[in-house]
Amino acid sequence: MKHSIAVVAAVVAVGLSFGVASAKGKGDKDLKRGEELFKQHCAVCHPEGGNIVNPQKPLGKESLKANKITSWKDIVKTMRNPGPGMSTFDAKAIPDKDAKLVAEYILKTFK
């Protein structure tokens, strides 16, 4: 009986590790896609997370927080309805799924 419990536990552990690897793989792929989209649509004005239009508003965590941008949803909202000087990126220009990837890339990359 003890032997079968150990076998079941080992099988569960292996299954869980495959699930984690799969999730990480997808996360890596999404982050890479977010980076590609960022470079395509945003990097001209936000090189390395900076801001050439308004240097007081770079994409770093503290600056975003100071401007009440704390989640990917806040970033997408800003992309859709930006302030002065920033281009508007509607859902035609960057579909919602891609906009979320860009936002998540920003949050994970620019600290």
Secondary structure as UniProt FT lines:
FT   HELIX           2..41
FT   TURN            42..45
FT   HELIX           47..49
FT   TURN            55..56
FT   HELIX           61..66
FT   TURN            67..68
FT   HELIX           72..80
FT   TURN            84..85
FT   TURN            91..93
FT   HELIX           96..109
//
